[in-house]
Structure formats: C-alpha cells, structure tokens
Amino acid sequence: MLFRYDPKTEKAVEVVLIDLQIMRENCPTSDLTYCLYTNTSPEFREKHLSGMLQLYADEFMRHCDTIGVEYLPGFGHEALKRRFHRAKYMGAFLGVMVLPLMIKESSDTPVDMEKFKKDVDLSEIMVAATGVSPTGKYKERLYGLVKELYDEGVL
C-alpha cells in the first residue's frame, strides 16, 4: 500500500494498493480478501466493509475510464459484493495461514527447521517460527474471523 499524507495534519488522505507478488489475471476479490482478512478486525469489517467495497468498485471503474479499458462484464458494486462474499473462503484460509506471521510477538531469528522431527505438529512449528502462541491477540483475531464467517453462513 502506498499512502499520501496531508502535509499539515500528517494524516493519510489517499491510499493505493499495489500487489506485484503474483502477477496474473484474476478476480480482484482474491486480493481484497487477502488484504481485508489479514489486516483488519471483524469489528472494522462490520463497520466499513460495504463502504470499502463501494470505494474499490468506484475507483476501479474510474481507473478503467482513465486508461480506456472496459469494465469486467457485469462489474459494479453489487457484483463486487457478491463476488467478495463467494471469496470469503479464501479470506478464511489466508487468515489462518497468515495471521500468525502478521501478529508475530517475538523478533527471534528464523527457526532452524532441521531441529524438528518429521512428525512434528504444525502448530509447534508456527509457535516456534512466529512466537505467536494459540492465545492472546492471535486467538482473538482468529476466533473473530471464524465466528464472522460462521455467522454469515460461509463456514
């Protein structure tokens, strides 16, 4: 994400999402679920998700108009909301996999994977690699993510 700040207030006034990690043609909801389910809380999404999706759709269409590219067939705010809802499974998967790395509680050096036995439990490796125990902030964020998706009928 790139931010532009107001020089007087020093508050962010504009943000641009740039993702060059995996370049492919894909529905934008893949990147949106990744961004929103690994970087925001359920409370934030409950208050702002609809507005954020509206802003994304508006800006997407504005940029398409600027560069003279047609929108995706049937693209608009309502279509984006439907596609985003279908992609929430991806948000759940990414949240489970990425949240331990996002909420890292220690700054230890990388873990020597050679020290683990072949039949080691994955959670043991995650705790050693990230310093994140299955309690605290990680548990709170993960529980919130799973509960949100369960309440919405996704899981």
Rosetta blueprint (number, residue, H / E / L):
1 M L
2 L E
3 F E
4 R E
5 Y E
6 D L
7 P L
8 K L
9 T L
10 E L
11 K L
12 A E
13 V E
14 E E
15 V E
16 V E
17 L L
18 I L
19 D L
20 L L
21 Q L
22 I L
23 M L
24 R L
25 E L
26 N L
27 C L
28 P L
29 T H
30 S H
31 D H
32 L H
33 T H
34 Y H
35 C H
36 L H
37 Y H
38 T H
39 N H
40 T L
41 S L
42 P H
43 E H
44 F H
45 R H
46 E H
47 K H
48 H H
49 L H
50 S H
51 G H
52 M H
53 L H
54 Q H
55 L H
56 Y H
57 A H
58 D H
59 E H
60 F H
61 M H
62 R H
63 H H
64 C H
65 D H
66 T H
67 I H
68 G L
69 V L
70 E L
71 Y L
72 L L
73 P L
74 G L
75 F L
76 G L
77 H H
78 E H
79 A H
80 L H
81 K H
82 R H
83 R H
84 F H
85 H H
86 R H
87 A L
88 K H
89 Y H
90 M H
91 G H
92 A H
93 F H
94 L H
95 G H
96 V H
97 M H
98 V H
99 L H
100 P H
101 L H
102 M H
103 I L
104 K L
105 E L
106 S L
107 S L
108 D L
109 T L
110 P L
111 V L
112 D L
113 M H
114 E H
115 K H
116 F L
117 K L
118 K L
119 D L
120 V L
121 D L
122 L H
123 S H
124 E H
125 I H
126 M H
127 V H
128 A H
129 A H
130 T H
131 G L
132 V L
133 S L
134 P L
135 T L
136 G H
137 K H
138 Y H
139 K H
140 E H
141 R H
142 L H
143 Y H
144 G H
145 L H
146 V H
147 K H
148 E H
149 L H
150 Y H
151 D H
152 E L
153 G L
154 V L
155 L L
